[in-house]
Amino acid sequence: MCLGIPGQIVAITDEARMMALAEVSGVRREVNVACILDRPIADLVGEWALIHVGFAMARIDADEAAKTLQALHDLGEAQEALEAMEEGAKALEVGQ
């Protein structure tokens, strides 16, 4: 099962590599936005997207993002996914 977590694009980190910083429930992580890039990359700042394994897979609106985050929180899956993201981010930092 694939799980996409809503995240808000807060900054562009590398335009050439199509990388942006997304915030997911207070955790910031660099993600690739190639899959949702259909306009200038700077226009993505402030947009919500479903994030899966470091990729923004689909754009969603703020209402859908809020409902999805609430549902995940209610199920307890959000915490597990966030912990996995943090572990992945730490592993990437160590590997750099």
N, C-alpha and C positions, 0 to 999 in steps of 0.2 A: 504494500500500500504506500502510495506517495502522499506526503502531507505538505501542502503549501501553507506557509504562515504569512499573514498580511504584514507588510512592512512599508514604512513611508520613506521615500527617497529624500534625503536631507542635504546631499551635496554630491557633486560630480568630482571624483578623485583622479580619474585618468581618461580624458576624452578619447585619446587614440585607441586605448584598449577597451573602451565602452564600459568603464567601471564607475560605480557610484557607491555612496555610503547610504545604507538603509538602516532605519531604526525599527526594531521589532520589540515592542514592550520594554523600551528603555535600553535595550542592548543594540549597539551599533556594529554593523558588519559590512565589509565591502562586498558588493555583488556585481555580477555582470548583467548589463541591461540590454544586451544585443537583441534578445527575444521581444522586447517591448519598444524598441527604438524605431519609431515611424515618423519622427519629427526631430528637430534639433535637440541634442542631448540635454542642453541646459533647461529645456522646457519640462523635463521630467522631475525637477526639484519640486517637492511638495506633493507629488503624485503618490498614490498607494499602489502596491503591486503584491502579488502572491510570490513569496520567496521560497525556493526549494534548492537545497544543496549549493548555495552560492549564486543562484541565477534568479533573476526576476522573470517569472514565467508568463504572467498576464497582469495587465493593469486592471484595478478594481476601483470603485468609488469609495469614499470615506464611510458611507453608511454600511456598505457590504463588509468593509474591513472591520468596523466596530462590531457588527453582528457575529462575524466569524471569530474574532478574538474572544468575544464573550462565550461563544459556544465552546471553543477550545479550552478556555479557562475553566468552564463548568465541567468539562470532561477530564480535566487534569492533564491533558496532553500538551498544553502550551508549555508548562514547566519542563517537561521532559525534552521537548523540542528545543527550548531555549538552552538548556544545559548541554545538549548535544552540539548546538551552534557554538556555545562558549568553548567547549572542549575542542571543536574543530578550529576555531579561531586561535586558541592557544597553541595547538599543534602547528598551525601555519606560521605563527610567530616564532616558534622554536626552530622551524625548518628554514627560516630566512637567514 
